[in-house]
């Protein structure tokens, strides 16, 4: 059975708000960002360091871009 609003029209289900990344903690992300800025690391190293710190490597490295002097990307394709 479809839920209806007060006017009898079908009502839409409301989505619960997204909680985001469970590893997106400000202090740990800042520590990982600083680590990424101090030493050139590959993805595996960033993930490993992120796990150790309890930080999200995606968000930490995105925030590091604003402070980086050089950003290097490599396409293996």
PyMOL Python script that loads the backbone (N, CA, C, O; Angstrom):
from pymol import cmd

cmd.read_pdbstr("""\
ATOM      1  N   UNK A   1       0.838  -1.181   0.000  1.00  0.00           N
ATOM      2  CA  UNK A   1       0.000   0.000   0.000  1.00  0.00           C
ATOM      3  C   UNK A   1       0.885   1.248   0.000  1.00  0.00           C
ATOM      4  O   UNK A   1       1.860   1.326   0.748  1.00  0.00           O
ATOM      5  N   UNK A   2       0.539   2.217  -0.840  1.00  0.00           N
ATOM      6  CA  UNK A   2       1.300   3.445  -0.961  1.00  0.00           C
ATOM      7  C   UNK A   2       0.829   4.445   0.085  1.00  0.00           C
ATOM      8  O   UNK A   2      -0.372   4.629   0.288  1.00  0.00           O
ATOM      9  N   UNK A   3       1.772   5.079   0.736  1.00  0.00           N
ATOM     10  CA  UNK A   3       1.420   6.107   1.713  1.00  0.00           C
ATOM     11  C   UNK A   3       0.871   7.330   0.996  1.00  0.00           C
ATOM     12  O   UNK A   3       1.284   7.655  -0.117  1.00  0.00           O
ATOM     13  N   UNK A   4      -0.056   7.992   1.647  1.00  0.00           N
ATOM     14  CA  UNK A   4      -0.675   9.187   1.051  1.00  0.00           C
ATOM     15  C   UNK A   4      -0.505  10.370   1.992  1.00  0.00           C
ATOM     16  O   UNK A   4      -0.424  10.214   3.210  1.00  0.00           O
ATOM     17  N   UNK A   5      -0.453  11.565   1.392  1.00  0.00           N
ATOM     18  CA  UNK A   5      -0.399  12.772   2.212  1.00  0.00           C
ATOM     19  C   UNK A   5      -1.815  13.166   2.618  1.00  0.00           C
ATOM     20  O   UNK A   5      -2.769  12.444   2.330  1.00  0.00           O
ATOM     21  N   UNK A   6      -1.953  14.314   3.289  1.00  0.00           N
ATOM     22  CA  UNK A   6      -3.261  14.743   3.794  1.00  0.00           C
ATOM     23  C   UNK A   6      -4.274  15.033   2.694  1.00  0.00           C
ATOM     24  O   UNK A   6      -5.475  15.073   2.965  1.00  0.00           O
ATOM     25  N   UNK A   7      -3.816  15.236   1.451  1.00  0.00           N
ATOM     26  CA  UNK A   7      -4.717  15.493   0.325  1.00  0.00           C
ATOM     27  C   UNK A   7      -5.057  14.223  -0.459  1.00  0.00           C
ATOM     28  O   UNK A   7      -5.782  14.288  -1.452  1.00  0.00           O
ATOM     29  N   UNK A   8      -4.549  13.088  -0.031  1.00  0.00           N
ATOM     30  CA  UNK A   8      -4.818  11.835  -0.712  1.00  0.00           C
ATOM     31  C   UNK A   8      -3.857  11.521  -1.843  1.00  0.00           C
ATOM     32  O   UNK A   8      -3.989  10.482  -2.491  1.00  0.00           O
ATOM     33  N   UNK A   9      -2.911  12.378  -2.088  1.00  0.00           N
ATOM     34  CA  UNK A   9      -1.923  12.149  -3.146  1.00  0.00           C
ATOM     35  C   UNK A   9      -0.829  11.222  -2.622  1.00  0.00           C
ATOM     36  O   UNK A   9      -0.503  11.259  -1.436  1.00  0.00           O
ATOM     37  N   UNK A  10      -0.263  10.397  -3.490  1.00  0.00           N
ATOM     38  CA  UNK A  10       0.827   9.518  -3.032  1.00  0.00           C
ATOM     39  C   UNK A  10       1.994  10.356  -2.516  1.00  0.00           C
ATOM     40  O   UNK A  10       2.403  11.329  -3.150  1.00  0.00           O
ATOM     41  N   UNK A  11       2.512   9.973  -1.380  1.00  0.00           N
ATOM     42  CA  UNK A  11       3.638  10.717  -0.812  1.00  0.00           C
ATOM     43  C   UNK A  11       4.933   9.983  -1.120  1.00  0.00           C
ATOM     44  O   UNK A  11       4.959   8.756  -1.225  1.00  0.00           O
ATOM     45  N   UNK A  12       5.989  10.740  -1.261  1.00  0.00           N
ATOM     46  CA  UNK A  12       7.304  10.176  -1.539  1.00  0.00           C
ATOM     47  C   UNK A  12       7.964   9.786  -0.233  1.00  0.00           C
ATOM     48  O   UNK A  12       7.770  10.422   0.803  1.00  0.00           O
ATOM     49  N   UNK A  13       8.742   8.730  -0.310  1.00  0.00           N
ATOM     50  CA  UNK A  13       9.517   8.345   0.862  1.00  0.00           C
ATOM     51  C   UNK A  13      10.619   9.359   1.063  1.00  0.00           C
ATOM     52  O   UNK A  13      11.204   9.856   0.100  1.00  0.00           O
ATOM     53  N   UNK A  14      10.893   9.657   2.284  1.00  0.00           N
ATOM     54  CA  UNK A  14      11.979  10.588   2.578  1.00  0.00           C
ATOM     55  C   UNK A  14      13.243   9.797   2.819  1.00  0.00           C
ATOM     56  O   UNK A  14      13.253   8.801   3.542  1.00  0.00           O
ATOM     57  N   UNK A  15      14.285  10.256   2.210  1.00  0.00           N
ATOM     58  CA  UNK A  15      15.576   9.604   2.391  1.00  0.00           C
ATOM     59  C   UNK A  15      16.179  10.073   3.699  1.00  0.00           C
ATOM     60  O   UNK A  15      16.024  11.228   4.096  1.00  0.00           O
ATOM     61  N   UNK A  16      16.859   9.173   4.353  1.00  0.00           N
ATOM     62  CA  UNK A  16      17.578   9.575   5.548  1.00  0.00           C
ATOM     63  C   UNK A  16      18.809  10.353   5.106  1.00  0.00           C
ATOM     64  O   UNK A  16      19.392  10.037   4.069  1.00  0.00           O
ATOM     65  N   UNK A  17      19.212  11.350   5.859  1.00  0.00           N
ATOM     66  CA  UNK A  17      20.376  12.134   5.448  1.00  0.00           C
ATOM     67  C   UNK A  17      21.637  11.281   5.389  1.00  0.00           C
ATOM     68  O   UNK A  17      21.844  10.404   6.228  1.00  0.00           O
ATOM     69  N   UNK A  18      22.469  11.543   4.397  1.00  0.00           N
ATOM     70  CA  UNK A  18      23.727  10.813   4.250  1.00  0.00           C
ATOM     71  C   UNK A  18      24.659  11.178   5.389  1.00  0.00           C
ATOM     72  O   UNK A  18      24.785  12.344   5.763  1.00  0.00           O
ATOM     73  N   UNK A  19      25.298  10.179   5.924  1.00  0.00           N
ATOM     74  CA  UNK A  19      26.205  10.424   7.037  1.00  0.00           C
ATOM     75  C   UNK A  19      27.626  10.658   6.563  1.00  0.00           C
ATOM     76  O   UNK A  19      28.477  11.074   7.350  1.00  0.00           O
ATOM     77  N   UNK A  20      27.897  10.402   5.300  1.00  0.00           N
ATOM     78  CA  UNK A  20      29.241  10.609   4.771  1.00  0.00           C
ATOM     79  C   UNK A  20      30.177   9.487   5.156  1.00  0.00           C
ATOM     80  O   UNK A  20      29.753   8.437   5.640  1.00  0.00           O
ATOM     81  N   UNK A  21      31.424   9.719   4.940  1.00  0.00           N
ATOM     82  CA  UNK A  21      32.445   8.716   5.198  1.00  0.00           C
ATOM     83  C   UNK A  21      32.640   8.540   6.710  1.00  0.00           C
ATOM     84  O   UNK A  21      32.817   9.526   7.425  1.00  0.00           O
ATOM     85  N   UNK A  22      32.607   7.291   7.204  1.00  0.00           N
ATOM     86  CA  UNK A  22      32.796   7.084   8.644  1.00  0.00           C
ATOM     87  C   UNK A  22      34.214   7.419   9.110  1.00  0.00           C
ATOM     88  O   UNK A  22      34.461   7.570  10.306  1.00  0.00           O
ATOM     89  N   UNK A  23      35.141   7.534   8.157  1.00  0.00           N
ATOM     90  CA  UNK A  23      36.526   7.862   8.507  1.00  0.00           C
ATOM     91  C   UNK A  23      36.820   9.353   8.354  1.00  0.00           C
ATOM     92  O   UNK A  23      37.976   9.767   8.431  1.00  0.00           O
ATOM     93  N   UNK A  24      35.787  10.158   8.139  1.00  0.00           N
ATOM     94  CA  UNK A  24      35.974  11.594   7.952  1.00  0.00           C
ATOM     95  C   UNK A  24      35.969  12.284   9.316  1.00  0.00           C
ATOM     96  O   UNK A  24      35.007  12.959   9.680  1.00  0.00           O
ATOM     97  N   UNK A  25      37.052  12.103  10.056  1.00  0.00           N
ATOM     98  CA  UNK A  25      37.206  12.774  11.342  1.00  0.00           C
ATOM     99  C   UNK A  25      38.212  13.905  11.149  1.00  0.00           C
ATOM    100  O   UNK A  25      39.273  13.693  10.561  1.00  0.00           O
ATOM    101  N   UNK A  26      37.897  15.079  11.626  1.00  0.00           N
ATOM    102  CA  UNK A  26      38.747  16.244  11.345  1.00  0.00           C
ATOM    103  C   UNK A  26      40.211  16.092  11.764  1.00  0.00           C
ATOM    104  O   UNK A  26      41.107  16.420  10.987  1.00  0.00           O
ATOM    105  N   UNK A  27      40.462  15.608  12.962  1.00  0.00           N
ATOM    106  CA  UNK A  27      41.844  15.526  13.449  1.00  0.00           C
ATOM    107  C   UNK A  27      42.637  14.485  12.659  1.00  0.00           C
ATOM    108  O   UNK A  27      43.758  14.755  12.227  1.00  0.00           O
ATOM    109  N   UNK A  28      42.057  13.296  12.469  1.00  0.00           N
ATOM    110  CA  UNK A  28      42.762  12.247  11.729  1.00  0.00           C
ATOM    111  C   UNK A  28      42.959  12.644  10.273  1.00  0.00           C
ATOM    112  O   UNK A  28      44.014  12.371   9.700  1.00  0.00           O
ATOM    113  N   UNK A  29      41.966  13.283   9.663  1.00  0.00           N
ATOM    114  CA  UNK A  29      42.096  13.723   8.272  1.00  0.00           C
ATOM    115  C   UNK A  29      43.178  14.777   8.134  1.00  0.00           C
ATOM    116  O   UNK A  29      43.907  14.796   7.142  1.00  0.00           O
ATOM    117  N   UNK A  30      43.286  15.646   9.114  1.00  0.00           N
ATOM    118  CA  UNK A  30      44.335  16.677   9.081  1.00  0.00           C
ATOM    119  C   UNK A  30      45.718  16.026   9.192  1.00  0.00           C
ATOM    120  O   UNK A  30      46.660  16.443   8.519  1.00  0.00           O
ATOM    121  N   UNK A  31      45.833  15.016  10.034  1.00  0.00           N
ATOM    122  CA  UNK A  31      47.111  14.315  10.184  1.00  0.00           C
ATOM    123  C   UNK A  31      47.487  13.607   8.888  1.00  0.00           C
ATOM    124  O   UNK A  31      48.648  13.637   8.480  1.00  0.00           O
ATOM    125  N   UNK A  32      46.515  12.971   8.241  1.00  0.00           N
ATOM    126  CA  UNK A  32      46.781  12.294   6.970  1.00  0.00           C
ATOM    127  C   UNK A  32      47.108  13.302   5.880  1.00  0.00           C
ATOM    128  O   UNK A  32      47.981  13.054   5.048  1.00  0.00           O
ATOM    129  N   UNK A  33      46.422  14.428   5.877  1.00  0.00           N
ATOM    130  CA  UNK A  33      46.716  15.479   4.896  1.00  0.00           C
ATOM    131  C   UNK A  33      48.157  15.955   5.059  1.00  0.00           C
ATOM    132  O   UNK A  33      48.876  16.100   4.070  1.00  0.00           O
ATOM    133  N   UNK A  34      48.578  16.194   6.282  1.00  0.00           N
ATOM    134  CA  UNK A  34      49.954  16.639   6.531  1.00  0.00           C
ATOM    135  C   UNK A  34      50.961  15.577   6.093  1.00  0.00           C
ATOM    136  O   UNK A  34      52.016  15.906   5.553  1.00  0.00           O
ATOM    137  N   UNK A  35      50.639  14.318   6.324  1.00  0.00           N
ATOM    138  CA  UNK A  35      51.512  13.232   5.895  1.00  0.00           C
ATOM    139  C   UNK A  35      51.630  13.210   4.372  1.00  0.00           C
ATOM    140  O   UNK A  35      52.722  13.025   3.834  1.00  0.00           O
ATOM    141  N   UNK A  36      50.516  13.397   3.687  1.00  0.00           N
ATOM    142  CA  UNK A  36      50.517  13.403   2.216  1.00  0.00           C
ATOM    143  C   UNK A  36      51.301  14.588   1.664  1.00  0.00           C
ATOM    144  O   UNK A  36      51.899  14.493   0.592  1.00  0.00           O
ATOM    145  N   UNK A  37      51.300  15.691   2.385  1.00  0.00           N
ATOM    146  CA  UNK A  37      52.015  16.883   1.925  1.00  0.00           C
ATOM    147  C   UNK A  37      53.519  16.807   2.193  1.00  0.00           C
ATOM    148  O   UNK A  37      54.307  17.453   1.502  1.00  0.00           O
ATOM    149  N   UNK A  38      53.912  16.025   3.187  1.00  0.00           N
ATOM    150  CA  UNK A  38      55.331  15.959   3.563  1.00  0.00           C
ATOM    151  C   UNK A  38      56.119  14.929   2.770  1.00  0.00           C
ATOM    152  O   UNK A  38      57.338  15.042   2.637  1.00  0.00           O
ATOM    153  N   UNK A  39      55.431  13.935   2.249  1.00  0.00           N
ATOM    154  CA  UNK A  39      56.130  12.840   1.575  1.00  0.00           C
ATOM    155  C   UNK A  39      55.307  12.367   0.379  1.00  0.00           C
ATOM    156  O   UNK A  39      54.089  12.218   0.478  1.00  0.00           O
ATOM    157  N   UNK A  40      55.975  12.133  -0.748  1.00  0.00           N
ATOM    158  CA  UNK A  40      55.285  11.598  -1.925  1.00  0.00           C
ATOM    159  C   UNK A  40      54.871  10.166  -1.606  1.00  0.00           C
ATOM    160  O   UNK A  40      55.699   9.342  -1.217  1.00  0.00           O
ATOM    161  N   UNK A  41      53.575   9.878  -1.774  1.00  0.00           N
ATOM    162  CA  UNK A  41      53.042   8.552  -1.474  1.00  0.00           C
ATOM    163  C   UNK A  41      52.156   8.087  -2.619  1.00  0.00           C
ATOM    164  O   UNK A  41      51.513   8.892  -3.293  1.00  0.00           O
ATOM    165  N   UNK A  42      52.134   6.773  -2.827  1.00  0.00           N
ATOM    166  CA  UNK A  42      51.191   6.245  -3.804  1.00  0.00           C
ATOM    167  C   UNK A  42      49.874   5.929  -3.093  1.00  0.00           C
ATOM    168  O   UNK A  42      49.760   6.080  -1.876  1.00  0.00           O
ATOM    169  N   UNK A  43      48.896   5.495  -3.861  1.00  0.00           N
ATOM    170  CA  UNK A  43      47.561   5.262  -3.313  1.00  0.00           C
ATOM    171  C   UNK A  43      47.588   4.228  -2.186  1.00  0.00           C
ATOM    172  O   UNK A  43      46.925   4.408  -1.164  1.00  0.00           O
ATOM    173  N   UNK A  44      48.347   3.155  -2.367  1.00  0.00           N
ATOM    174  CA  UNK A  44      48.399   2.112  -1.353  1.00  0.00           C
ATOM    175  C   UNK A  44      48.966   2.642  -0.036  1.00  0.00           C
ATOM    176  O   UNK A  44      48.489   2.286   1.041  1.00  0.00           O
ATOM    177  N   UNK A  45      49.984   3.493  -0.130  1.00  0.00           N
ATOM    178  CA  UNK A  45      50.557   4.078   1.075  1.00  0.00           C
ATOM    179  C   UNK A  45      49.558   5.006   1.772  1.00  0.00           C
ATOM    180  O   UNK A  45      49.456   5.006   2.999  1.00  0.00           O
ATOM    181  N   UNK A  46      48.827   5.790   0.988  1.00  0.00           N
ATOM    182  CA  UNK A  46      47.830   6.689   1.571  1.00  0.00           C
ATOM    183  C   UNK A  46      46.713   5.901   2.255  1.00  0.00           C
ATOM    184  O   UNK A  46      46.255   6.279   3.334  1.00  0.00           O
ATOM    185  N   UNK A  47      46.278   4.819   1.635  1.00  0.00           N
ATOM    186  CA  UNK A  47      45.239   3.979   2.237  1.00  0.00           C
ATOM    187  C   UNK A  47      45.751   3.349   3.524  1.00  0.00           C
ATOM    188  O   UNK A  47      45.042   3.335   4.530  1.00  0.00           O
ATOM    189  N   UNK A  48      46.966   2.830   3.504  1.00  0.00           N
ATOM    190  CA  UNK A  48      47.553   2.208   4.684  1.00  0.00           C
ATOM    191  C   UNK A  48      47.688   3.211   5.833  1.00  0.00           C
ATOM    192  O   UNK A  48      47.332   2.911   6.972  1.00  0.00           O
ATOM    193  N   UNK A  49      48.202   4.394   5.525  1.00  0.00           N
ATOM    194  CA  UNK A  49      48.341   5.430   6.544  1.00  0.00           C
ATOM    195  C   UNK A  49      46.971   5.876   7.037  1.00  0.00           C
ATOM    196  O   UNK A  49      46.784   6.123   8.228  1.00  0.00           O
ATOM    197  N   UNK A  50      46.017   5.979   6.119  1.00  0.00           N
ATOM    198  CA  UNK A  50      44.657   6.355   6.505  1.00  0.00           C
ATOM    199  C   UNK A  50      44.040   5.353   7.456  1.00  0.00           C
ATOM    200  O   UNK A  50      43.387   5.735   8.427  1.00  0.00           O
ATOM    201  N   UNK A  51      44.240   4.072   7.186  1.00  0.00           N
ATOM    202  CA  UNK A  51      43.717   3.033   8.090  1.00  0.00           C
ATOM    203  C   UNK A  51      44.354   3.147   9.467  1.00  0.00           C
ATOM    204  O   UNK A  51      43.675   3.051  10.489  1.00  0.00           O
ATOM    205  N   UNK A  52      45.663   3.352   9.480  1.00  0.00           N
ATOM    206  CA  UNK A  52      46.372   3.452  10.758  1.00  0.00           C
ATOM    207  C   UNK A  52      45.883   4.648  11.578  1.00  0.00           C
ATOM    208  O   UNK A  52      45.791   4.575  12.803  1.00  0.00           O
ATOM    209  N   UNK A  53      45.571   5.747  10.887  1.00  0.00           N
ATOM    210  CA  UNK A  53      45.118   6.956  11.580  1.00  0.00           C
ATOM    211  C   UNK A  53      43.608   6.992  11.784  1.00  0.00           C
ATOM    212  O   UNK A  53      43.108   7.787  12.580  1.00  0.00           O
ATOM    213  N   UNK A  54      42.879   6.136  11.070  1.00  0.00           N
ATOM    214  CA  UNK A  54      41.416   6.191  11.113  1.00  0.00           C
ATOM    215  C   UNK A  54      40.889   7.370  10.318  1.00  0.00           C
ATOM    216  O   UNK A  54      39.909   8.005  10.705  1.00  0.00           O
ATOM    217  N   UNK A  55      41.554   7.660   9.193  1.00  0.00           N
ATOM    218  CA  UNK A  55      41.198   8.815   8.365  1.00  0.00           C
ATOM    219  C   UNK A  55      40.873   8.366   6.949  1.00  0.00           C
ATOM    220  O   UNK A  55      41.375   7.344   6.481  1.00  0.00           O
ATOM    221  N   UNK A  56      40.035   9.132   6.277  1.00  0.00           N
ATOM    222  CA  UNK A  56      39.649   8.837   4.908  1.00  0.00           C
ATOM    223  C   UNK A  56      40.686   9.416   3.942  1.00  0.00           C
ATOM    224  O   UNK A  56      40.851  10.634   3.879  1.00  0.00           O
ATOM    225  N   UNK A  57      41.391   8.559   3.187  1.00  0.00           N
ATOM    226  CA  UNK A  57      42.402   9.068   2.267  1.00  0.00           C
ATOM    227  C   UNK A  57      41.820   9.956   1.173  1.00  0.00           C
ATOM    228  O   UNK A  57      42.486  10.884   0.715  1.00  0.00           O
ATOM    229  N   UNK A  58      40.596   9.686   0.749  1.00  0.00           N
ATOM    230  CA  UNK A  58      39.974  10.498  -0.305  1.00  0.00           C
ATOM    231  C   UNK A  58      39.808  11.945   0.153  1.00  0.00           C
ATOM    232  O   UNK A  58      40.274  12.869  -0.515  1.00  0.00           O
ATOM    233  N   UNK A  59      39.152  12.136   1.279  1.00  0.00           N
ATOM    234  CA  UNK A  59      38.910  13.502   1.750  1.00  0.00           C
ATOM    235  C   UNK A  59      40.192  14.187   2.219  1.00  0.00           C
ATOM    236  O   UNK A  59      40.352  15.394   2.038  1.00  0.00           O
ATOM    237  N   UNK A  60      41.096  13.431   2.815  1.00  0.00           N
ATOM    238  CA  UNK A  60      42.346  14.029   3.289  1.00  0.00           C
ATOM    239  C   UNK A  60      43.183  14.537   2.121  1.00  0.00           C
ATOM    240  O   UNK A  60      43.725  15.641   2.180  1.00  0.00           O
ATOM    241  N   UNK A  61      43.293  13.733   1.052  1.00  0.00           N
ATOM    242  CA  UNK A  61      44.097  14.180  -0.086  1.00  0.00           C
ATOM    243  C   UNK A  61      43.400  15.285  -0.871  1.00  0.00           C
ATOM    244  O   UNK A  61      44.067  16.145  -1.447  1.00  0.00           O
ATOM    245  N   UNK A  62      42.085  15.275  -0.901  1.00  0.00           N
ATOM    246  CA  UNK A  62      41.378  16.393  -1.549  1.00  0.00           C
ATOM    247  C   UNK A  62      41.662  17.700  -0.826  1.00  0.00           C
ATOM    248  O   UNK A  62      41.849  18.738  -1.461  1.00  0.00           O
ATOM    249  N   UNK A  63      41.694  17.650   0.509  1.00  0.00           N
ATOM    250  CA  UNK A  63      41.985  18.878   1.250  1.00  0.00           C
ATOM    251  C   UNK A  63      43.453  19.269   1.124  1.00  0.00           C
ATOM    252  O   UNK A  63      43.792  20.438   1.308  1.00  0.00           O
ATOM    253  N   UNK A  64      44.340  18.307   0.811  1.00  0.00           N
ATOM    254  CA  UNK A  64      45.764  18.600   0.656  1.00  0.00           C
ATOM    255  C   UNK A  64      46.052  19.361  -0.629  1.00  0.00           C
ATOM    256  O   UNK A  64      47.048  20.080  -0.707  1.00  0.00           O
ATOM    257  N   UNK A  65      45.207  19.217  -1.631  1.00  0.00           N
ATOM    258  CA  UNK A  65      45.441  19.867  -2.928  1.00  0.00           C
ATOM    259  C   UNK A  65      45.568  21.382  -2.775  1.00  0.00           C
ATOM    260  O   UNK A  65      46.373  22.007  -3.464  1.00  0.00           O
ATOM    261  N   UNK A  66      44.778  21.974  -1.879  1.00  0.00           N
ATOM    262  CA  UNK A  66      44.838  23.422  -1.678  1.00  0.00           C
ATOM    263  C   UNK A  66      46.202  23.887  -1.165  1.00  0.00           C
ATOM    264  O   UNK A  66      46.588  25.035  -1.384  1.00  0.00           O
ATOM    265  N   UNK A  67      46.927  23.006  -0.487  1.00  0.00           N
ATOM    266  CA  UNK A  67      48.220  23.364   0.100  1.00  0.00           C
ATOM    267  C   UNK A  67      49.409  22.871  -0.713  1.00  0.00           C
ATOM    268  O   UNK A  67      50.546  23.257  -0.443  1.00  0.00           O
ATOM    269  N   UNK A  68      49.161  22.031  -1.696  1.00  0.00           N
ATOM    270  CA  UNK A  68      50.247  21.415  -2.463  1.00  0.00           C
ATOM    271  C   UNK A  68      50.867  22.410  -3.440  1.00  0.00           C
ATOM    272  O   UNK A  68      50.182  23.271  -3.993  1.00  0.00           O
ATOM    273  N   UNK A  69      52.162  22.275  -3.638  1.00  0.00           N
ATOM    274  CA  UNK A  69      52.851  23.079  -4.627  1.00  0.00           C
ATOM    275  C   UNK A  69      52.910  22.349  -5.963  1.00  0.00           C
ATOM    276  O   UNK A  69      52.957  22.978  -7.019  1.00  0.00           O
ATOM    277  N   UNK A  70      52.909  21.024  -5.911  1.00  0.00           N
ATOM    278  CA  UNK A  70      52.936  20.184  -7.109  1.00  0.00           C
ATOM    279  C   UNK A  70      51.978  19.017  -6.884  1.00  0.00           C
ATOM    280  O   UNK A  70      52.011  18.372  -5.837  1.00  0.00           O
ATOM    281  N   UNK A  71      51.135  18.754  -7.861  1.00  0.00           N
ATOM    282  CA  UNK A  71      50.248  17.603  -7.809  1.00  0.00           C
ATOM    283  C   UNK A  71      50.598  16.720  -9.006  1.00  0.00           C
ATOM    284  O   UNK A  71      50.551  17.169 -10.151  1.00  0.00           O
ATOM    285  N   UNK A  72      50.949  15.465  -8.735  1.00  0.00           N
ATOM    286  CA  UNK A  72      51.354  14.560  -9.804  1.00  0.00           C
ATOM    287  C   UNK A  72      50.305  13.475  -9.970  1.00  0.00           C
ATOM    288  O   UNK A  72      49.833  12.889  -8.996  1.00  0.00           O
ATOM    289  N   UNK A  73      49.948  13.219 -11.228  1.00  0.00           N
ATOM    290  CA  UNK A  73      49.017  12.146 -11.567  1.00  0.00           C
ATOM    291  C   UNK A  73      49.664  11.280 -12.616  1.00  0.00           C
ATOM    292  O   UNK A  73      50.437  11.755 -13.449  1.00  0.00           O
ATOM    293  N   UNK A  74      49.341  10.002 -12.568  1.00  0.00           N
ATOM    294  CA  UNK A  74      49.896   9.103 -13.567  1.00  0.00           C
ATOM    295  C   UNK A  74      48.778   8.228 -14.088  1.00  0.00           C
ATOM    296  O   UNK A  74      48.024   7.652 -13.303  1.00  0.00           O
ATOM    297  N   UNK A  75      48.660   8.119 -15.394  1.00  0.00           N
ATOM    298  CA  UNK A  75      47.646   7.288 -16.034  1.00  0.00           C
ATOM    299  C   UNK A  75      48.321   6.032 -16.559  1.00  0.00           C
ATOM    300  O   UNK A  75      49.185   6.099 -17.433  1.00  0.00           O
ATOM    301  N   UNK A  76      47.923   4.888 -16.021  1.00  0.00           N
ATOM    302  CA  UNK A  76      48.523   3.623 -16.431  1.00  0.00           C
ATOM    303  C   UNK A  76      47.834   3.053 -17.664  1.00  0.00           C
ATOM    304  O   UNK A  76      48.200   1.971 -18.123  1.00  0.00           O
ATOM    305  N   UNK A  77      46.842   3.760 -18.213  1.00  0.00           N
ATOM    306  CA  UNK A  77      46.074   3.248 -19.344  1.00  0.00           C
ATOM    307  C   UNK A  77      46.755   3.361 -20.606  1.00  0.00           C
ATOM    308  O   UNK A  77      46.213   2.965 -21.638  1.00  0.00           O
TER     309      UNK A  77
END
""", "prot")
cmd.dss("prot")
cmd.show_as("cartoon", "prot")
cmd.util.cbc("prot")
cmd.orient("prot")
